[in-house]
Amino acid sequence: MDPESSSNIQDFFKGKTILVTGPTGFLAKVFIEKILRIQPEIKKLYLLLRASNSDLAANRLQNEIFEIDLFQVLRGELGEDFDSFVSKKVVAIAGDVGIENLGIKSEKLKNEMFEEIDVIVHSAATTNFDERFDISMGVNTKGALHALNFAKYCQNLKAFVHISTAYVCGDAKHEDGIVREKAFQMDKSLKETSKLCIHNEMNLLEKKRAELKAMNADENTVKFALKYYGMERANLHGWPNTYVFTKAMGEMLIVHHKDNVPLIIIRPTMVTSTFNDPFPGWIEGVRTIDSVIYSYGQGKLKSFVGDPITILDVIPADMVINCVIASIFIHSNQPPKNFIYQVSSSIRNPLTYCETRNFCHRYFTKNPCINQNGKPIVVSNPFRVNSFAAFNIYMIVIQKVLNLVSKICPNSFQDIYDKKSRQIRMMHRLGTLYKPYVYFKSVFDDTNTEILRMATKGDPKMENVELNFDPTSIDWTDYMMNTHIPGLVKYQMK
């Protein structure tokens, strides 16, 4: 059944079988919840979880997905039938995207999946900016190719959706300051001074691992060495961190090897809490700009590092997933010519770093967090550091002052000294990791995404399902003050 023969989007998903990789991730959970709620008559939802056996996979399925607050609306609709509904529709698969065939050991199960799967949403990723290079390469780069190769065996596949990130663009300068919705060339470095070869990067990584093994390096040494090595390789080729570097290489591989697979690449910008669906403000994990908001609300961050006029391109999670669902429906059985969608806000509804800073100050002044002693945490008007050079000087000066006071009062000041030193290290780490984003000078083109939006508006096939992914519908003051920051406090700052 294709969109032309479907009476609406709900009919399209009726009887379909979907595979989701990385189902414990933030976006994947929002997708799972929405699909089960808008079309409870899907045939099956395969969820690939990293686990050594099916029992452990089933435990993760229950504890990390269906027990969370996100599913309260669906649980309320189904009542006591919720658990039986999930057991009938959802199958936990033990596997690993870092291994060929997704690490699925049973030949019988694989063959069943090859026959049944209609849609694959590949969401598995490690999103830590400075993750160990071997872990990030295994999940973000090799994992993408393994998922694509698995898709090639699926006989009835109508869409293969790869969830990427808009920041695969790296540090390169962009024409007119606009990042286009274009695919990478295979093995194309962002720097003219370096040559990228993905196969060579994999070999160099194995060589580095062998060197560390030969040195009998302990686990902690290996961890930090491979973290540093990943950042080093990323910076060499023009990417600011290991995360976006390995995601970019993953994109290169799947575009180069896609053959006839109906590929769709979704590139969201900085993903924030849900705008409306299934309810406003749900969020899981602390990422990108939320790390700054979180630390400021806790009284740990006194300064905001970044250019105040920088546009922070943020987009609510449910808008990203609405775009995913719309793209699957619109392009089923007809692979799009333009298959990359940047789900963003910077062109159509920009939010500046300065505005975000002011929202934080206003919110936490009126609604202070409570410390361990039950007292409100008083936040100061954040000190603004407009350049990274000034930030480094600021960090050095604060540390020198601490050192001086510690020498004068070595005993009575020790606890305060240790606490403040930890805060300085945290501030420096945040400032370094997020430097590429708080000084980002480009905006993200979303022409393909806008065309997709136009295709969904007024289409009677879409009328029964809310699929808003229009950034112009966001009132940033209302969203940040009444939805996002309260959601972050409720779900992550408990």
Beta strands, then each sheet from edge to edge (+ up, - down):
strand 1: 17-21
strand 2: 44-50
strand 3: 90-95
strand 4: 119-122
strand 5: 159-163
strand 6: 178-179
strand 7: 263-268
strand 8: 270-272
strand 9: 303-305
strand 10: 314-316
strand 11: 340-343
strand 12: 383-385
strand 13: 443-444
sheet 1: 3+ 2+ 1+ 4+ 5+ 7+ 11+
sheet 2: 6+ 13+
sheet 3: 8+ 10+
sheet 4: 9+ 12+
end
